[in-house]
């Protein structure tokens, strides 16, 4: 580099540094204005971590910039502060055996001034052969002062590793044998770097994992000359009182058009701050001044609104921004605000000549489709509804969610009438506007707030990311935390092999056969309408013969009680026996059915735990051969089946390689411009795309079709029972936490019933709040728990395993199919779900029974559940489960494990399964189930979007619902039902 170039580079660097200082000071000024002053000196402070974000700080003496994490805390008195924690980003590099020291010295020289430090560490690498014997992989930990320096060095080394992998290992081994260890040249040291790990972990996530730091927890924060010190306060569990603002805007729009911020205006902005309501009216669009108003849809959802009328949109925006700077919310809440409210406000603010980011610190990222701030959270309730509410797809609008979750009908106005109503019926539009703010605020406070900040205490991400990221990403974060604690190095993100062959043909795609879903009946099944049954006497004989076995299993295994302690065993056995004998002796009968849903509790997670399934435990013969525990008579390898499915191209392998050789010698188009580069100079992904396109054209021309028929194949996977258990430990802890929340939910439901009977309003409200809290938490854990199975097949997953996913689904399908075989003989299966079976059993079938012990304890069992669980235990118990007892001597304890169990829901009042328009075809995943009181227990496949539908459709829905209510009330004759519906005295 010439002297002039160096001077120019230094000048540019200096210019960038000055610009960074300006940006940072502007950021700090905004943050200070909104309540987050930098805590840089003084006594220790107690703070509740609201959020954190990557940032940078400048050394005052040297002017050098360092990466750091900005931590935003809320104190017990509601005030806030910010702290900067200096942390070096890093990644790991693996070298050839015994070359670590040489490569370390070379990297220090090559990247002097860019690499801050290099450490040589021993990490547990689950990809290392024979790692169970105690072998550790040596890694170089490369630390940097800034994230940018890490990215620059990583970019260079990634290409080095790719090139090294492309070279022949055999040639190097031959060279080593001939010449021994020769003097290494500088370029040879780069050739010794064979792998990079954890280079793509986000900087703030890396910090949170390494320092065990989580949002939603209390910390003692100290500042000294050496930096910031954080000490977690485990004794403080209550959340801080953060200022929360939920807002909603109403805008003008052209007829039959969606609002456009380029020319439409904000008519009203309604918002609630800590329960206090505010409404700002733009009199340009609204016909008259609005007085203070109240909107309280339910006593527990109060909404008193202070109204301010302003002359135009500019004054509206200025007033709202000013109020936000005054109240300083730490959390902003919207419903679909990422897509509509925030971008609209940002565009209108820009139209009037000022930046939203300078006013309240928020900026919209159009690429990500999010609106974020460093120091405050934007929690969009719509993201929670989509991922965690378990509401049907067509019921994600605010009105539908309000009705389902908050239990009241919100105000509705046709979007086409809003602009006209603002002038002609301004009071009505004002009420509608505040109704959205009320619904958003209380939906957030009731469900989203406890849910997100509970998850944030275990997931190393900011609340915004915990809310928006997919459940697979949250699974990966939990696994990375456990891997760090277990000193396990994380694998790189999975990349599929583009050249994989099956039966001498190139694979287009491969996957596994998933869960089995099937509809077996259609019609209306009601508990008070007789149903015809044709029972199998031999199946009842088998149940009678197995009765002692089943009851003893229920007492000893499920109830964990001694058989001798039960005082009424004979009475229960005789009662069940009597019913089974009657059913056996009269197999053809007509009686009211018992409608049950028999489902396996947390089926996929429990299959994973029972069989010790984890991606790293799926082993091949080659892996087993290298293991020290591979001895005659070994019990540490469990074989399980799964079904592989693949699609292959019609062309043979030889055809493929001929086409590949042909295209490699050509010059091809790259984008829109004729490229002067050869095919081999294109990026790999583009090469693969063009080669596959050429292959498709060849297949179409030569074979008249591109793909052959899909192929399925039953395969066997080997599962190591001694693999490092960090993955299943993560799944188990999450499952147990969900069970804990489900148990607490039942406890508080009982307390709610007691409170209602006593009439104590304070206790009723407390119990209702706790029921909602624990229900939302168990649903959240259910969502993520079930994702541990799907995650292993996610594109780009770190822990990827098609075999594991296939084993899980195939095992689950066999469990449900076996249950179906029994139900077909003793009753009627109606519908098979992935993890359960809907069925109708004869009304006289044995149901619930209670065992009593001599010390006055009780054990209630469900006989339909017990008879299935015994078969599940017999067919799925893992007798090879091994647990590490002594890490030094490498001794393991073997025991039997089976946590897969059916649980029973029901009996229900009715189940409706609609018929198909086509003869002989049944519609799966479409049914409605009703409780005894006529309420809807479950609805699947009938969802209708509410917004924008014709009023005629809504009236028809009301009509149908009334018909069903009358049907349940006992009006069995159709003419009576219709007569009742058209009764003029009927109040709808």
C-alpha positions, 0 to 999 in steps of 0.5 A, spaced: 500 500 500 502 506 498 503 512 503 498 516 500 493 510 500 495 509 507 494 517 509 487 516 505 485 510 509 487 513 516 483 520 514 477 516 512 477 512 519 478 518 523 472 521 519 468 515 521 470 515 528 468 522 529 461 520 525 460 514 530 461 519 536 456 524 534 451 518 533 453 515 540 452 522 543 445 523 539 443 516 542 445 517 549 441 524 548 435 521 546 435 515 551 437 520 557 431 524 555 426 518 555 429 516 562 435 512 561 441 516 564 448 512 564 450 509 570 457 510 570 459 512 577 456 512 584 453 507 589 451 500 587 444 500 584 438 495 584 435 494 577 430 490 574 433 488 567 428 490 562 432 489 555 439 489 552 442 491 546 449 491 542 452 497 542 459 500 542 464 505 547 470 509 546 476 509 550 477 516 552 484 516 553 486 512 546 480 513 542 479 506 540 472 503 540 470 497 543 464 493 542 459 493 549 452 491 551 447 496 553 443 494 559 437 498 561 434 497 568 428 499 571 428 500 579 423 499 584 421 506 585 419 506 577 425 510 575 430 507 570 438 507 568 442 504 563 449 501 564 454 499 559 458 492 559 464 491 555 465 484 552 469 481 547 466 477 542 469 471 540 469 464 536 472 458 536 477 455 531 479 448 530 486 445 527 489 439 525 492 435 531 497 438 535 498 444 531 494 449 536 500 452 538 503 453 531 497 456 528 496 460 535 502 464 534 501 465 526 494 468 527 497 473 532 502 475 527 497 475 521 492 479 525 496 483 529 491 489 532 485 485 530 485 479 534 485 481 542 487 475 545 487 467 543 486 462 548 487 454 547 481 451 550 479 443 551 471 443 549 467 437 548 465 436 541 459 431 540 462 430 533 468 427 535 469 419 535 470 416 541 468 422 545 464 418 551 471 415 553 473 422 555 476 425 549 476 433 548 477 437 542 482 442 542 480 449 540 483 456 539 478 461 542 479 468 538 477 474 542 476 481 538 475 488 541 469 489 536 464 485 532 466 488 526 473 485 527 470 479 528 466 479 522 472 481 518 477 475 520 471 470 520 470 472 513 477 470 511 478 464 515 471 461 512 474 461 505 480 458 508 476 452 511 472 451 505 479 450 501 482 446 506 476 441 506 476 441 499 483 438 499 485 431 499 486 428 506 489 422 503 494 426 499 496 430 505 497 423 509 501 420 504 506 427 504 506 426 512 508 419 511 514 420 506 517 426 509 515 426 517 514 433 520 517 438 515 518 446 517 511 449 516 511 455 511 506 461 513 501 458 508 501 451 511 499 454 518 492 456 514 492 449 511 492 447 518 485 450 520 480 445 519 473 448 522 470 454 525 465 454 530 460 459 534 462 464 529 455 466 527 452 467 534 449 474 535 453 478 539 448 480 545 446 472 545 453 470 546 453 475 552 447 473 555 449 466 555 456 467 557 454 471 563 447 468 565 444 474 564 436 474 563 431 480 562 425 480 567 430 479 573 433 483 578 441 485 579 445 489 583 449 493 578 456 496 581 461 500 577 468 501 578 475 502 574 475 495 572 468 496 569 461 494 570 459 488 575 452 484 575 450 480 581 443 476 580 438 477 586 435 471 586 431 473 592 427 478 588 421 475 584 416 480 583 416 484 577 418 491 576 413 496 575 414 498 568 410 504 565 406 501 559 403 504 553 398 501 549 396 505 543 392 504 537 391 509 531 385 511 526 386 514 519 383 516 513 382 512 507 380 512 500 374 508 498 375 500 498 383 502 499 388 500 504 390 506 508 396 509 505 401 514 509 403 518 503 397 522 503 392 519 508 392 522 515 391 520 522 384 522 525 385 519 532 390 516 537 387 512 543 392 510 548 392 507 555 398 508 560 398 504 566 391 504 566 389 511 564 386 512 558 388 518 553 385 520 546 387 525 541 382 528 536 384 531 529 379 536 528 381 536 521 377 529 520 373 529 526 366 533 525 366 536 533 370 536 539 369 530 543 368 530 551 372 525 556 369 519 555 369 512 559 369 505 555 369 499 560 366 493 557 367 489 563 368 491 571 375 488 571 377 492 564 376 499 566 377 505 561 376 512 563 379 517 557 381 524 557 380 527 551 384 532 547 382 536 541 387 539 536 386 543 530 391 538 525 395 532 524 401 536 526 399 538 533 396 531 534 403 528 533 407 533 537 402 532 543 403 524 543 410 525 542 411 530 548 406 526 552 411 519 551 417 523 553 413 525 559 411 519 561 417 515 559 414 508 557 419 502 558 414 498 554 410 500 548 404 495 546 400 495 539 396 490 535 399 489 528 403 495 530 409 492 526 405 492 520 401 498 520 401 503 526 408 505 527 410 505 520 404 510 519 406 514 524 413 514 522 411 516 515 406 522 517 412 525 522 417 525 516 411 528 512 411 534 517 418 535 517 421 531 523 424 524 525 420 519 529 427 516 532 429 523 534 422 524 538 421 517 541 427 513 539 423 508 535 425 506 528 422 501 523 426 496 519 422 495 513 427 489 511 425 485 518 418 488 518 419 490 525 419 497 529 424 497 534 428 501 539 434 500 543 432 502 550 424 500 550 420 494 548 415 494 542 411 488 544 406 487 538 400 482 541 399 480 534 405 476 534 403 473 541 396 471 538 400 468 531 405 463 535 402 462 542 395 463 543 393 457 540 387 460 536 385 458 529 388 461 523 381 465 521 381 468 528 387 472 529 383 479 528 383 483 534 375 483 535 376 475 535 381 475 539 378 480 544 372 475 544 376 469 545 381 471 550 377 477 554 370 474 554 366 480 551 364 483 544 368 489 542 365 495 538 365 494 530 365 499 525 365 497 517 372 500 515 368 503 509 364 507 514 370 510 518 371 516 515 364 518 514 362 516 521 368 521 524 364 527 521 357 525 522 358 520 528 364 523 531 362 520 538 361 513 536 368 513 532 371 516 538 368 510 542 370 505 537 377 508 537 378 507 545 375 500 545 381 498 541 386 501 545 382 498 551 382 491 548 390 491 546 392 494 553 388 489 557 390 483 552 397 485 553 396 485 561 392 479 562 396 474 557 402 477 553 406 481 559 406 475 564 408 470 558 413 474 555 417 476 561 417 469 564 420 466 558 425 472 558 428 469 564 430 463 561 431 465 554 438 469 552 434 474 548 431 481 549 423 481 550 422 483 543 426 477 540 422 472 545 416 475 542 417 475 535 422 469 534 419 462 532 419 457 537 424 453 533 429 459 534 427 459 542 429 451 542 435 453 539 437 458 544 435 454 550 440 448 547 445 453 546 445 455 554 445 448 556 451 446 551 455 452 554 454 450 561 456 443 559 462 445 556 459 442 549 461 446 543 455 448 538 455 445 531 455 449 525 448 450 522 446 444 518 447 445 510 444 439 506 448 436 501 446 438 494 449 431 491 446 426 494 444 419 491 439 414 492 439 407 487 444 411 482 439 417 482 440 424 484 435 426 490 431 432 489 428 431 496 428 427 502 424 427 508 420 422 513 413 420 514 410 424 519 404 423 524 398 419 522 391 423 521 385 420 519 377 421 519 373 414 520 366 416 521 362 422 519 355 424 523 352 427 529 354 423 535 351 425 542 351 422 549 343 422 549 342 419 542 343 412 542 348 409 537 349 402 534 355 398 537 357 391 534 363 389 539 368 384 539 367 379 545 374 376 544 376 383 545 372 383 552 375 377 554 382 379 553 380 385 557 377 381 563 383 376 563 388 382 563 384 386 569 388 384 574 394 386 570 391 393 568 389 395 575 395 393 579 399 397 574 394 403 575 396 402 583 403 401 583 406 404 577 401 410 576 399 411 583 406 409 586 402 405 591 403 398 594 397 393 592 397 391 599 395 398 602 389 398 598 382 396 602 377 396 596 381 392 590 376 387 590 370 391 590 373 396 584 375 389 580 368 386 581 365 392 579 369 393 572 368 386 571 361 386 571 360 391 566 365 388 561 362 381 562 355 384 560 358 388 554 361 381 552 355 377 552 351 383 549 356 385 543 350 388 538 347 393 542 344 400 541 345 405 547 348 412 548 355 413 547 361 416 551 365 421 547 372 421 549 378 424 547 384 419 549 390 423 547 398 422 549 400 427 554 406 431 551 407 425 546 413 427 542 417 430 548 415 424 552 418 419 546 424 423 546 425 422 553 423 415 553 428 413 548 433 418 550 433 421 543 437 427 541 441 429 534 448 427 537 445 420 539 444 418 532 450 413 531 452 409 525 456 403 525 463 407 524 461 411 530 460 405 534 466 401 532 471 407 534 467 407 541 471 404 547 464 402 550 463 397 543 464 391 546 460 384 545 453 384 549 453 391 549 446 394 551 448 401 550 445 401 543 438 401 541 435 400 535 428 404 532 425 404 526 423 410 522 420 411 515 424 415 509 421 418 503 425 421 497 424 423 490 429 422 485 430 425 478 429 420 472 436 421 470 441 416 472 448 418 476 452 417 469 447 422 466 448 427 471 455 427 471 456 427 464 451 434 464 455 436 470 462 436 466 458 439 460 456 445 464 463 446 467 466 447 461 461 453 458 460 460 459 453 461 462 449 467 464 450 470 471 444 475 472 441 479 467 448 480 464 452 476 459 458 473 464 465 473 462 466 468 467 466 460 467 461 456 470 466 454 475 467 461 477 459 462 479 457 462 487 456 455 489 448 456 490 448 459 483 452 453 480 447 448 483 441 452 481 443 452 474 446 445 474 439 442 477 435 446 471 439 443 466 438 436 469 430 437 469 430 439 462 434 433 460 429 429 464 423 432 461 426 431 454 429 424 455 424 421 460 418 425 459 418 426 466 422 430 471 421 426 477 420 418 479 414 416 483 416 418 491 420 412 494 418 410 501 423 405 505 423 403 513 430 404 516 433 403 522 436 408 526 441 406 532 441 411 538 446 411 543 444 410 550 450 414 553 451 420 549 451 427 553 444 428 555 444 436 555 439 435 549 434 431 553 435 434 560 433 441 556 427 437 554 425 434 561 426 441 565 421 444 560 416 439 560 417 438 568 416 446 568 410 445 564 407 440 568 408 444 574 404 450 571 398 445 569 398 443 576 398 450 579 392 452 574 388 446 576 389 448 583 387 456 582 381 453 578 379 450 584 380 456 588 376 460 583 370 455 584 371 456 592 372 464 591 365 464 587 361 460 592 364 465 598 362 471 593 369 474 595 370 479 589 378 480 591 379 473 592 375 472 585 379 477 581 386 474 584 384 467 582 382 469 575 388 472 574 392 466 576 388 462 572 390 466 566 397 467 568 398 459 569 394 457 563 398 462 558 405 459 561 403 452 560 401 454 553 407 457 552 411 451 554 407 447 550 408 451 544 416 450 545 416 443 548 413 441 541 418 444 537 424 440 540 421 435 535 420 439 529 426 443 530 431 438 528 428 438 521 428 445 521 433 448 515 439 451 518 438 448 525 445 447 529 442 440 532 439 437 525 437 430 525 432 427 520 433 420 523 431 423 530 425 426 527 423 420 523 423 415 529 419 420 533 413 420 528 413 413 527 413 411 534 408 416 535 404 413 529 404 406 532 402 408 539 395 411 536 394 405 531 395 400 536 390 404 540 385 404 534 386 397 533 383 396 541 378 401 540 375 398 534 373 392 537 370 395 544 367 401 541 367 406 535 374 410 533 371 417 530 377 421 528 385 419 529 389 425 531 397 426 531 397 424 538 390 422 540 384 418 538 377 421 538 372 415 540 365 413 542 365 407 547 358 404 549 355 408 555 355 402 560 363 401 559 367 402 565 369 409 567 372 412 573 373 408 579 376 410 586 381 406 590 381 407 598 387 405 602 388 403 609 390 410 611 384 414 608 388 416 601 384 415 595 387 414 588 382 415 582 383 412 575 380 412 568 379 405 566 379 407 558 386 410 560 389 405 564 387 399 559 391 403 554 397 405 558 399 398 560 399 396 552 403 403 551 408 401 557 409 394 554 410 396 547 415 402 548 418 401 555 426 403 554 429 397 558 436 400 556 436 407 558 443 409 561 445 415 566 452 417 568 453 415 575 461 417 575 464 421 570 471 419 572 470 412 572 465 412 566 460 408 570 453 408 568 446 405 571 441 402 567 434 402 568 427 402 565 424 408 562 417 410 559 414 416 560 409 416 554 402 415 557 395 416 555 390 421 558 383 422 558 378 428 556 371 427 557 366 424 556 363 430 552 356 432 550 356 431 542 361 431 537 359 433 530 364 430 524 361 433 517 360 429 511 364 430 504 361 432 498 364 426 495 362 419 496 367 415 500 371 420 502 371 423 509 374 430 511 380 429 516 381 435 521 374 438 521 370 437 527 366 440 533 366 438 540 361 440 545 361 440 553 355 438 557 353 445 558 352 446 551 359 450 550 364 449 545 370 445 547 374 444 541 373 447 534 377 445 528 377 446 520 371 451 521 374 457 522 371 463 518 375 470 518 371 475 521 373 482 518 370 484 512 365 479 511 358 480 509 353 481 515 348 476 512 354 471 513 354 473 521 347 473 521 347 466 518 352 464 524 348 466 529 342 463 526 346 456 526 349 457 533 342 458 536 339 452 532 345 448 535 343 450 542 336 448 541 338 442 539 342 441 545 336 443 549 333 437 547 329 439 541 330 433 536 325 434 531 327 439 526 321 442 525 321 444 532 328 447 532 326 451 526 319 453 529 323 455 536 328 459 531 323 463 528 319 465 534 318 472 535 319 472 542 326 469 541 331 474 544 338 474 540 
